[in-house]
């Protein structure tokens, strides 16, 4: 479901997508959102309070909107620009787009079957902006052009990223996007989504890599358990609820959704609906609030983590703050923008077996189950970090009685600001004999 961009794109699309193209024919309950639209009390996947009207713009878009604009407390309605997957039209996502309109959004879905450039999506915003100023238009004064998101699936997800480079588009929701997108041009929050069983767009090789490149903005990555490349079609499947929560928070200021994505114990962080849920440093620094909608205090940000040696021999010294480069061991370095409590957590990836959807330790009874990789905690070290560059000399000893064995490890550096939140950075290393 991607549009060709040169021979590389043509080859990729032709090989990967032909089968798919054949196959698809905390606020008090009841409170209003920041923009006055009614709350849905956390029922993100359920229909919203608005009846829905669908119409053609005459300019290349299908418009999904609340039938009675400017009612139920909404003086103006945020905008979602939608991009279809290759070879599809808004009809293939009709239930999802109606769902968003029922929540009070105006959705401008580009009618194109090739939305990669994002231009057709942005044209929908041009149309609504003009109508918002046109006497006699049903949209007159009812379009919230200050709160605009771009969302899409597959090729349309790449289009959403490209549309996100427009200064008027502040939020993006790419679902299973193609690898070719100008993600460095984004200037606002992104919730990028993958499907666990998507064989067309690899979560690891495509979606997660795009997420990692978006370090300049608040970025969140979710890999939906059990999802395939076809899951977003029709009503959005399991993606629908989380996407709606994200859009209601980012575009409407719905504080009931904030805690799902932000804060040290965010609701989606450990939710079983995801096989993986990641937040970059900027996302981790966003705090929860007292419900007023005002930004909370910002957590210390840990960044620029490095190590002097990725492969090293064990020594006998305990971990210590150091500025020297040792002949044995390594020195982990990282920067803090303010003083914070720091925890170094060491984990190891070991082979397990998939049982009831979980990766568990191998036993005699499950040894014939599908192999998987499971993370095992091997210990941690905590200390007070200072503003600026911190250097921790490490030779493998976690305490006076515990030493890491020769193996490959992952180090998660967590900086915590008490009462505010935490941010993390990750390194990998290999201890040899």
Secondary structure, DSSP 8 states (H G I E B T S, - for coil): -----HHHHHHHHHHHHHHHHHH-----TT---TTS----TT-TTS--SS-EEEEE-SSSEEEEEESSTT-TT-SSEEEEEEE--TT--GGGGHHHHHHHHHTT-EEEEE--S--TTSHHHHHHHHHHHHHTTSTT-TTTTTEEEEEEEEEEETHHHHHHHHHTTSTT--EEEEES--S---GGG--S-EEEEEETT-SSS-IIIIIHHHHHH-TTS-EEEEEETT--TTTTSTT-TTHHHHHHHHHHHHHH--GGGHHHHSSTT-TTTT-TTEEEEEE-HHHHT----SSSSS-------EEEEEES-SEEE--S-B-EE-SS--SSSEEEEEEESS-EEEEEEEEEEEEEEEETTEEEE--TTTTTS-EEEEEEEEEEEEEEE-SEEEEEEESSBSSSS-B--SSEEEEEEEEEETTTEEEEEEEEEEEE-
